[in-house]
Amino acid sequence: MCHMRVGVVGAGGMGAVHCRHWSAVPGVSLVVFDVDREKRDALARANGACVAADLEALVDDADIVDVCVPTDHHVKVACLALSKGKATLVEKPLARTLEDAEKMAAAAKASGAQLGVGHVVRYFPEYESIKNAVANGAVGTPAAVRLRRGGGLPRNFDGWFGDQEKSGGVLLDLAVHDFDWILWALGPVTSVYARSVSLGQTVEGAEFRGDYALATLQLASGAVAHVEATWMDPAGGRTTVEVAGSAGLIEYDSRTYPTVRTATSDGTRLEAPNGPGMDPYLRQLQAFHDAVEVGQPAPVGIDDGIAALRVALAAIESAKSNKTVSISA
Ligand SMILES: NC(=O)c1ccc[n+]([C@@H]2O[C@H](COP(=O)([O-])OP(=O)(O)OC[C@H]3O[C@@H](n4cnc5c(N)ncnc54)[C@H](O)[C@@H]3O)[C@@H](O)[C@H]2O)c1
């Protein structure tokens, strides 16, 4: 095991989560940068990390650059890191626009540096186990899929999260997790139709404060999926998955225990795949670190990031136009 210097850019919510988990990866030391000096210094203190005076200094100091800044800033940070040949992990969604994502892809191709995307849901044991169960035929041929993700308004909703131009709203910021899972577990999506109610829209004469969306996806396999995303649930975070197939139904609800339930004509089985050593953020960071250490491609890479982004952007377009949007292969 060699020593690896990880530079975390962004000392907000996800920067804190990443630093805490990087600290548990053997052989890693940390350097932190944020445009807000107080946040940078506080995060560095909490994790025994060094501080970088500016972005350039962080990139020069790091072996891995971990991008935890607001979504519309991903491109600037990632392209600088990639242009200097640094392995780069970008929080999801890969970018705010396809053009930005393509710039990142080009920068990664030019330097040969690994570019990973933080589609962490793949590392949640329940989502991983449902993907594997479906692939192993637990519910027969999948036909109808339903995913839900949501919670209350993000803490800084009045900052960049509530600005659709910056965050993409729930269809990009939240649902991109589920679009990625669907692509990973069930294959390509050919079209999407979405409806949403967003900040500033009027509902029954009152200005709406929040963000809610429902997207219906047609899969190339013939299956249909619907993805619901909301920042309208003050009870806090909740995610669910349901896959119904020719031989039964498998489902997960983060608010139940055990969390995964499989029902077939043989009966109903309950499981709790979560357990020690299964922290999804730690598994994600460790997997990227291990790939960089041995010079392998990122486990969740640029093609995955772009594919999920394309579905999310098509859903946003559909919600605006009230038309079904096709997604070409
Ligand atoms: N994987 C997940 O579960 C998950 C959860 C929440 C957010 N995210 C994603 O993580 C990213 C960051 O979200 P967050 O919740 O941490 O946001 P945040 O607003 O809490 O933190 C962002 C930080 O970046 C800093 N910043 C802004 N521009 C910068 C720049 N150019 N250079 C350096 N620092 C800069 C800000 O000062 C702030 O401290 C977003 O892309 C978001 O979609 C992922």
The ligand as an SDF file (V2000), in Angstrom:
LIG
                    3D

 44 48  0  0  0  0  0  0  0  0999 V2000
  -23.8030   11.8500   -3.0820 N   0  0  0  0  0  0  0  0  0  0  0  0
  -24.6700   12.4520   -2.3110 C   0  0  0  0  0  0  0  0  0  0  0  0
  -25.3540   11.8040   -1.5440 O   0  0  0  0  0  0  0  0  0  0  0  0
  -24.7660   13.9620   -2.3340 C   0  0  0  0  0  0  0  0  0  0  0  0
  -25.5010   14.6170   -1.3420 C   0  0  0  0  0  0  0  0  0  0  0  0
  -25.5290   16.0170   -1.3610 C   0  0  0  0  0  0  0  0  0  0  0  0
  -24.8630   16.7230   -2.3570 C   0  0  0  0  0  0  0  0  0  0  0  0
  -24.1850   16.0400   -3.3320 N   0  0  0  0  0  0  0  0  0  0  0  0
  -23.4590   16.7770   -4.3890 C   0  0  0  0  0  0  0  0  0  0  0  0
  -22.2320   17.2540   -3.8340 O   0  0  0  0  0  0  0  0  0  0  0  0
  -21.8780   18.5240   -4.3960 C   0  0  0  0  0  0  0  0  0  0  0  0
  -21.6920   19.5350   -3.2580 C   0  0  0  0  0  0  0  0  0  0  0  0
  -22.8970   19.6290   -2.5160 O   0  0  0  0  0  0  0  0  0  0  0  0
  -22.9130   20.1110   -0.9840 P   0  0  0  0  0  0  0  0  0  0  0  0
  -24.1890   19.6230   -0.4010 O   0  0  0  0  0  0  0  0  0  0  0  0
  -21.6400   19.7410   -0.3280 O   0  0  0  0  0  0  0  0  0  0  0  0
  -22.9840   21.6900   -1.1920 O   0  0  0  0  0  0  0  0  0  0  0  0
  -22.6400   22.8190   -0.0870 P   0  0  0  0  0  0  0  0  0  0  0  0
  -23.2790   24.0610   -0.5820 O   0  0  0  0  0  0  0  0  0  0  0  0
  -22.9540   22.3020    1.2760 O   0  0  0  0  0  0  0  0  0  0  0  0
  -21.0500   22.9700   -0.1490 O   0  0  0  0  0  0  0  0  0  0  0  0
  -20.3790   23.4560   -1.2850 C   0  0  0  0  0  0  0  0  0  0  0  0
  -19.0740   24.1060   -0.8410 C   0  0  0  0  0  0  0  0  0  0  0  0
  -18.3150   24.4280   -1.9990 O   0  0  0  0  0  0  0  0  0  0  0  0
  -17.7130   25.7160   -1.7920 C   0  0  0  0  0  0  0  0  0  0  0  0
  -17.4230   26.2590   -3.1180 N   0  0  0  0  0  0  0  0  0  0  0  0
  -18.2700   26.8210   -4.0110 C   0  0  0  0  0  0  0  0  0  0  0  0
  -17.6260   27.0800   -5.1550 N   0  0  0  0  0  0  0  0  0  0  0  0
  -16.3370   26.7080   -4.9760 C   0  0  0  0  0  0  0  0  0  0  0  0
  -15.1890   26.7370   -5.8040 C   0  0  0  0  0  0  0  0  0  0  0  0
  -15.2410   27.1790   -7.0650 N   0  0  0  0  0  0  0  0  0  0  0  0
  -14.0110   26.2870   -5.2960 N   0  0  0  0  0  0  0  0  0  0  0  0
  -13.9500   25.8180   -4.0180 C   0  0  0  0  0  0  0  0  0  0  0  0
  -15.0030   25.7810   -3.1950 N   0  0  0  0  0  0  0  0  0  0  0  0
  -16.1940   26.1960   -3.6750 C   0  0  0  0  0  0  0  0  0  0  0  0
  -18.7350   26.5050   -0.9960 C   0  0  0  0  0  0  0  0  0  0  0  0
  -18.1350   27.5760   -0.2860 O   0  0  0  0  0  0  0  0  0  0  0  0
  -19.2800   25.4170   -0.0650 C   0  0  0  0  0  0  0  0  0  0  0  0
  -18.5600   25.3520    1.1500 O   0  0  0  0  0  0  0  0  0  0  0  0
  -23.0120   18.8700   -5.3660 C   0  0  0  0  0  0  0  0  0  0  0  0
  -22.6590   18.5040   -6.6650 O   0  0  0  0  0  0  0  0  0  0  0  0
  -24.1870   18.0180   -4.8890 C   0  0  0  0  0  0  0  0  0  0  0  0
  -25.0990   17.6930   -5.9120 O   0  0  0  0  0  0  0  0  0  0  0  0
  -24.1070   14.6990   -3.3090 C   0  0  0  0  0  0  0  0  0  0  0  0
  1  2  1  0
  2  3  2  0
  2  4  1  0
  4  5  1  0
  4 44  2  0
  5  6  2  0
  6  7  1  0
  7  8  2  0
  8  9  1  0
  8 44  1  0
  9 10  1  0
  9 42  1  0
 10 11  1  0
 11 12  1  0
 11 40  1  0
 12 13  1  0
 13 14  1  0
 14 15  2  0
 14 16  1  0
 14 17  1  0
 17 18  1  0
 18 19  2  0
 18 20  1  0
 18 21  1  0
 21 22  1  0
 22 23  1  0
 23 24  1  0
 23 38  1  0
 24 25  1  0
 25 26  1  0
 25 36  1  0
 26 27  1  0
 26 35  1  0
 27 28  2  0
 28 29  1  0
 29 30  1  0
 29 35  2  0
 30 31  1  0
 30 32  2  0
 32 33  1  0
 33 34  2  0
 34 35  1  0
 36 37  1  0
 36 38  1  0
 38 39  1  0
 40 41  1  0
 40 42  1  0
 42 43  1  0
M  CHG  2   8   1  16  -1
M  END
$$$$
